[in-house]
Amino acid sequence: MPTLVLHMQNEDPIVGEVDEIPIKTDTLIFLKNPRRRDGKDLPYLEENVTSVAWPVSRLTFFEILPGGDEEEIIGFVRE
């Protein structure tokens, strides 16, 4: 499950997981386990909220964080 960092207009970044990376025709981003970058809860969400939907129009950009399940890249090795 990819992890995104959403950079919203005039707000602190929000981190969460998505089922799929958004594509250019999406109008909403559905984020699971929304939190601040430091892992703290978002003060404007109820405690038991586990998923949210944000309109793409509010985003400046988003980052895709590397996951632990990605293939390990092996570079050039000298013997």
Secondary structure, 3 states (H helix, E strand, C coil): CCEEEEEECCCCCEEEECCCCCCCCCCEEEEEEEEECCCCCCCCCCCCCCEEEEEHHHEEEEEEECCCCCCCCCCCCCC
